[in-house]
């Protein structure tokens, strides 16, 4: 009885290993290497479109950062 159980578990395990699986999605055709996906917008400093990071130091020497809007003046 144990031999039959062991043989069936081994057979199911071997069949499971040969099943086709996809580890990562396939590349989208038409996009070259190094181009971002259409839904991703890369911006500078992580502040979002229309903003840029501004940094300053307080009187104790700690750096602080905030996002300020881009201005032309």
PyMOL commands that set and color helices and strands:
alter all, ss='L'
color gray80, all
select helices_A, chain A and resi 2-17+44-46
alter helices_A, ss='H'
color red, helices_A
select strands_A, chain A and resi 51-57+63-69
alter strands_A, ss='S'
color yellow, strands_A
deselect
rebuild
show_as cartoon
